[in-house]
Amino acid sequence: LHVDPCLTHAWLAQIRGHKRFVLYPPSDLKYLVHPSGGAPVDPRKPDLERYPLFPAARPIEVLLAPGDLLLVPAGWAHLVECVSDSISLTHNFLPKHNFAAVRACLLANRLGLSH
């Protein structure tokens, strides 16, 4: 389970085989992490003692077949599993309207100001 970096969107074209995506909107991120940090929940086998809010999450499950195209918007957490041997093409992209925020964040990190 992860969120793509730096406010990027991603598209994925399924060429061969099948892939399963489980997506969570940004409003559900609070249900996917432990308050003290660490790894996010594993939606395939959630530890409800460690992640008691997880049942409130609203997953969207998609099964991609050859010829399907999926857009994963910025900020959406997602889990991806190959259901069968698979060939896919994916590309992350940064929309123009997010560029200034991402540039400022990257520069702050470079200068050590993000702590």
Salt bridges, closest charged atoms under 4 A:
ASP4 OD1 - HIS2 NE2 3.10
ASP4 OD1 - HIS78 NE2 3.51
ASP28 OD1 - ARG58 NH2 2.88
ASP42 OD1 - ARG44 NE 2.94
ASP42 OD2 - LYS45 NZ 3.53
GLU61 OE2 - ARG20 NE 2.85
GLU81 OE1 - ARG20 NH1 2.40
GLU81 OE2 - ARG44 NH1 3.37
